[in-house]
């Protein structure tokens, strides 16, 4: 049996926050695909579980009055894959969602849990990084917002206090409008596997030139990262095979992968360079460009 002292089901986000405050050493649970594994392993911090799985306010995906896209943290990966708003505005996230686990996991696991567990291999993270997503966080003391790049503090560590819940990810209109791209997950198996390297890229093309590029990796550093040195170096460049080679060389200045039982650092560096070529090329083509 799992070492759980209390299981409480919240009827609203506000009630969930109150329950977190009243029950120290507690944790919200939505899909539970990560937390139940940690419980099975005997990890601490889960004496009380606050069930937020059925909260409709966390499952909404909508365009706000200011044009920003709001993605509820309670959306499952299956919901992300079929969402009209996601398909229309940030289709790269739907692609990434389709690489998570198998159908059973995608039907249960949520994007909020995927981000809040803090692992660098989170398939949804790189898409949110590419679109400069902001997290909306609620606590007993009120609300705060945080750029996703500042949310990750280290391997498995995020800027989330014990009485806080992330309610949504928000992407401003200028961070999704006109950007198209691709995500590729390199793993040892075609399904039901954690990424060895995950790579996402979105771009804007104008007159056969790369007017903007956003390139992000998972498992290329202790936390998901944007390749900002590479991005700045290639803005305005003509779409040529040389540009693809330059990007592949440049990403080595941005990444810092490690050796693990899944893959060596050297192997990961090779995959990182190859994915830079492939994923950026596919992003360019989806954005209406062509390598000349």
C-alpha positions in Angstrom: 0.0 0.0 0.0 1.0 3.6 -0.6 2.0 5.5 2.6 -0.8 8.0 2.4 -2.3 9.6 5.5 -5.0 11.6 3.8 -6.8 11.7 0.5 -8.8 14.8 -0.1 -10.8 15.7 -3.2 -11.1 19.4 -4.0 -14.2 21.0 -5.6 -12.4 24.1 -6.7 -8.8 25.5 -7.0 -9.5 27.7 -4.0 -10.5 24.7 -1.9 -7.4 22.8 -3.1 -5.2 25.7 -2.0 -6.9 25.8 1.4 -6.3 22.0 1.7 -2.6 22.4 0.9 -2.3 25.0 3.6 -4.2 22.9 6.2 -2.3 19.7 5.4 1.5 20.2 5.6 3.6 17.8 3.5 0.8 17.4 1.0 0.7 17.4 -2.8 -1.9 18.1 -5.5 -2.6 15.1 -7.8 -4.2 15.3 -11.2 -3.3 12.4 -13.5 -1.0 10.8 -11.0 1.2 9.1 -13.5 4.3 10.6 -11.9 3.2 10.9 -8.3 2.0 7.4 -7.9 5.4 6.2 -9.1 7.2 8.4 -6.5 4.8 7.1 -3.8 5.7 3.5 -4.9 9.4 4.4 -4.6 8.8 5.7 -1.0 9.6 9.4 -1.8 8.7 11.9 0.9 6.3 14.9 0.5 3.2 13.0 -0.3 1.6 12.2 3.1 -1.6 13.9 1.9 -2.9 13.9 -1.6 -5.2 16.7 -2.8 -7.2 15.5 -5.8 -7.6 18.2 -8.5 -8.3 15.8 -11.3 -11.9 16.8 -12.0 -11.6 20.6 -11.7 -13.0 21.9 -15.0 -11.4 25.3 -14.4 -8.0 23.6 -14.9 -9.1 21.9 -18.2 -9.9 25.0 -20.2 -8.1 26.1 -23.4 -9.2 29.5 -24.7 -8.2 32.7 -26.4 -8.4 35.6 -23.9 -9.7 39.1 -24.7 -6.1 40.3 -25.1 -5.4 37.6 -27.7 -3.3 35.4 -25.4 -3.7 31.7 -25.4 -4.5 30.1 -22.0 -3.8 26.4 -21.5 -5.2 24.8 -18.3 -2.8 22.7 -16.4 -5.4 20.0 -16.0 -5.5 19.3 -19.7 -4.5 15.8 -20.6 -2.2 15.1 -23.5 -5.0 13.5 -25.4 -7.0 16.7 -24.9 -4.0 18.8 -26.2 -3.7 16.6 -29.3 -7.4 17.3 -30.3 -7.8 20.8 -29.0 -8.9 23.2 -31.9 -7.1 26.1 -30.2 -3.8 24.2 -29.9 -4.0 22.9 -33.4 -4.7 26.4 -34.8 -2.2 28.4 -32.8 0.6 26.2 -31.4 0.4 22.9 -33.3 3.9 22.0 -32.2 2.5 21.3 -28.7 0.0 18.8 -30.2 2.9 17.0 -31.9 4.8 16.9 -28.6 1.7 15.6 -26.7 1.4 12.7 -29.2 4.9 11.5 -28.2 4.1 11.1 -24.5 3.8 7.5 -23.3 1.0 5.4 -24.7 -2.7 6.0 -25.1 -3.5 5.1 -21.5 -0.9 7.6 -20.2 -1.9 10.4 -22.6 -5.6 9.9 -21.5 -4.6 10.4 -17.9 -1.4 12.5 -17.6 -1.7 16.3 -17.6 0.6 19.0 -19.0 0.7 20.6 -15.5 2.1 17.5 -14.0 4.6 17.1 -16.8 6.0 20.6 -16.2 5.7 20.7 -12.4 7.7 17.5 -11.8 10.7 19.5 -13.0 12.4 16.9 -15.2 14.4 17.9 -18.2 12.9 15.2 -20.3 9.3 16.6 -20.2 8.0 16.4 -23.7 5.7 19.5 -23.4 8.4 21.8 -22.0 10.3 22.6 -25.1 7.2 23.7 -27.0 6.3 26.1 -24.1 9.9 27.3 -24.1 9.7 28.1 -27.8 6.5 30.2 -27.3 7.8 32.0 -24.2 5.0 30.7 -22.0 4.2 32.2 -18.7 2.9 30.2 -15.7 -0.1 31.5 -13.7 0.3 30.4 -10.1 -2.2 30.7 -7.3 -1.7 30.5 -3.5 -3.5 31.6 -0.3 -1.8 35.0 -0.6 -2.9 35.6 -4.2 -1.7 35.1 -7.7 1.7 35.5 -9.4 3.1 34.9 -12.9 6.4 33.5 -13.9 8.2 32.9 -17.2 8.7 29.2 -17.8 12.5 29.6 -18.1 12.5 30.9 -14.5 10.3 28.1 -13.2 13.0 25.5 -13.6 15.6 25.8 -10.8 17.5 22.5 -11.3 17.0 18.8 -12.0 13.6 17.9 -10.5 13.4 21.4 -8.8 10.8 24.1 -9.7 9.8 27.5 -8.2 6.6 26.2 -6.7 5.9 26.6 -2.9 4.0 24.0 -0.9 0.8 26.1 -0.9 0.8 26.9 -4.6 -0.9 25.5 -7.6 -0.1 26.3 -11.3 -3.5 26.9 -12.9 -2.5 27.7 -16.5 0.2 28.4 -19.1 -0.3 31.6 -21.0 1.2 32.5 -24.4 0.9 36.0 -25.6 -0.4 36.6 -29.2 3.0 37.9 -30.4 4.6 34.7 -29.1 2.4 32.4 -31.2 1.1 34.3 -34.1 3.0 33.5 -37.3 5.3 30.9 -35.6 5.2 27.4 -37.0 7.5 24.5 -36.2 8.2 20.9 -35.3 9.1 18.7 -32.3 11.1 15.5 -32.4 11.6 13.1 -29.6 14.6 10.8 -29.9 14.2 7.7 -27.7 15.5 4.2 -27.7 12.0 2.9 -28.4 9.4 4.3 -30.7 6.8 4.4 -27.9 6.4 4.3 -24.1 9.9 5.7 -23.5 11.5 8.8 -21.9 13.3 11.1 -24.3 17.0 10.6 -24.8 16.9 14.1 -26.5 13.8 16.2 -27.2 14.1 19.0 -29.7 11.5 21.7 -30.7 11.9 24.6 -33.1 9.5 27.3 -34.4 10.4 30.1 -36.8 9.2 32.9 -39.1 10.3 33.1 -42.7 10.3 36.1 -45.1 11.7 36.3 -48.6 13.8 33.1 -48.2 15.4 34.4 -45.0 15.1 33.2 -41.5 13.6 36.2 -39.7 13.2 34.5 -36.3 14.1 31.1 -34.8 13.4 29.6 -31.4 15.2 26.3 -30.7 14.8 24.4 -27.5 16.0 21.1 -26.1 15.1 18.7 -23.4 17.8 16.4 -21.8 20.5 18.6 -23.3 21.1 20.3 -19.9 20.0 19.8 -16.3 16.7 21.6 -17.2 15.0 22.3 -20.6 16.8 25.1 -22.4 16.5 27.6 -25.3 19.5 27.9 -27.6 19.7 31.6 -27.5 23.3 32.0 -28.7 22.4 30.0 -31.8 19.1 31.9 -32.3 20.8 35.3 -32.3 23.6 34.2 -34.7 21.3 33.0 -37.5 18.6 35.7 -37.5 18.3 37.2 -41.0 20.3 34.5 -42.7 19.3 33.1 -46.1 17.8 29.6 -46.2 20.8 27.5 -47.4 22.3 24.1 -46.6 25.2 26.1 -45.0 22.7 27.6 -42.6 21.7 24.2 -41.4 25.3 23.3 -40.8 26.0 26.5 -39.0 23.0 25.9 -36.7 24.2 22.3 -36.0 27.6 23.6 -35.1 26.4 26.5 -33.0 24.1 24.5 -30.7 27.1 22.9 -29.1 27.7 26.3 -27.5 24.3 26.2 -25.9 23.9 22.7 -24.6 25.4 20.8 -21.7 24.2 17.1 -21.8 25.4 14.5 -19.3 26.3 10.9 -19.5 23.6 8.6 -17.9 22.7 4.9 -18.2 20.4 5.9 -21.2 23.2 7.5 -23.3 26.6 8.9 -23.1 27.3 12.7 -23.3 29.1 12.1 -26.6 26.2 10.3 -28.1 23.8 12.9 -27.0 25.9 15.7 -28.6 25.8 13.8 -31.9 22.0 13.5 -31.6 21.6 17.2 -30.6 23.5 18.3 -33.8 21.5 16.0 -36.1 18.2 17.0 -34.6 19.2 20.7 -35.0 19.4 20.1 -38.8 16.3 17.9 -39.1 13.9 19.8 -36.8 14.9 23.3 -37.9 14.5 22.2 -41.6 11.0 20.8 -40.9 10.1 24.0 -39.0 11.2 26.1 -42.0 9.2 24.0 -44.4 6.1 24.2 -42.2 6.5 28.0 -42.0 6.5 28.1 -45.8 10.2 28.3 -46.5 12.5 26.0 -48.5 16.2 25.3 -48.2 17.8 26.5 -51.4 
